[in-house]
Each structure stands twice: as structure tokens, then as C-alpha cells.
């Protein structure tokens, strides 16, 4: 379990700020540019100036003035940025992470020392000195992050359904089955398929069956469709088995 579930930076920020694991895992928007925007919205405190429905124009102008004064008085860093800084400190403290050195590259485990002179930005890690991306698509080990966040170890063999959620609620079986990967789903789908049929890829189902089995386990996930499963079969299935999926046993 420890090496199977990974958070993106926006997911970790939402978890850090709200302590709501289900809410964090629900942030699976495919577009990496939208994820921090949505996460920011999830963690934002509303700014409200009371105004009666039948207020006259003078009262409306006064409310508008108060709104702008309150808005200008807000700190430069909102809740999202503050929570992101706390996430950063946990990574320096040693929570396991992985990332790629180039966009679309191979993931590797990152030494915590690499987080000392950088900052988190959207889904990447950026050098404070040059402003350039040093690590792409950072992923954070979910189990270790929850342990660091709550101060409670999650014993080996436990699942989200038996472990206490960070917001104090009992975790659900749905959280245990949550598909947390964002972006191109094919690399993670390959690992998923190999974990199920790696010992006998001759039995790899056809793309429609693959999609059905996936949805029975994870539900409907954006970007995971027959086209993606076709790519999985193209890369994993033996050549003679690609036409019709796993062979059927004759009676």
C-alpha cells in the first residue's frame, strides 16, 4: 500500500488545509494548470460583506468600499500558499516523494535535501535562484504524508477502510480504491495491468473487458477509456493475443 498511493502537490495542499482525505483525492482534474486553481478554491475562505436585499445605492457603494478595503488588507499569501509551505516543510522532513527530471521522463525517488533551496509551484518544483523547473510532476507518498500529518503510524497491512482518516472520520472503502493518478493515465494503467496479469499476459483481457474490470475497482475516471486500454494492450499483450484479448477456454 505504501508505494501505491501518491498525491500531487495540490492534493497534498488540500489535505494539509482541510484534513479531508476524500476531498483531496477528489481533485483529479486532468489539466495540471487547473489543479492548483481548483485546490485554491477548495481551501479559500469566503470574503463576505453583509448587505440587505433592499439596500439603497449609498449602502451598496459603502459595502463595495468595505469589500475592497477588506480585500486589500488580506495577507499576500492566502491559505493555499500557506498550506503549500507547510507541505514543503514536511517534504524537507523526509516524507517520500518521486518526480521526473525532465517533462514526461521516468519517475525517481527524490532525496529530501533537494527541497532545501527550491519552492513548490503548481505540480512542479522550482529553483529559488533561477526560477527554472528542477523537478517535474512531483508526487508525494500518501501513507507517509498522512502519518506525518496526524502523528500516527499506519501499520503495514491496514487499508484506508480500517485506518482513521486525517479529519478524524473513519476512512471509507471508496478512499482505498480511489484512483489518485492525474495526467496521462497510461503509465499507471500499465502498472495496474501488470500487477493483475503480469505472470500470464496471455490472459490479458481485451480493451472493453479491461475497462469494465477497471471501473468495477475504481469507478469511472476521466481519461480512462477504451482508447487508453488499447494502448495498454498494445504495450503489454503478446503479439498473437492482441486481436481478441485473452483466449477463451473451450468446453
Beta strands, then each sheet from edge to edge (+ up, - down):
strand 1: 6-8
strand 2: 97-100
strand 3: 108-109
strand 4: 118-121
strand 5: 124-127
strand 6: 133-141
sheet 1: 1+ 6- 2+ 3-
sheet 2: 1+ 6- 5+ 4-
end
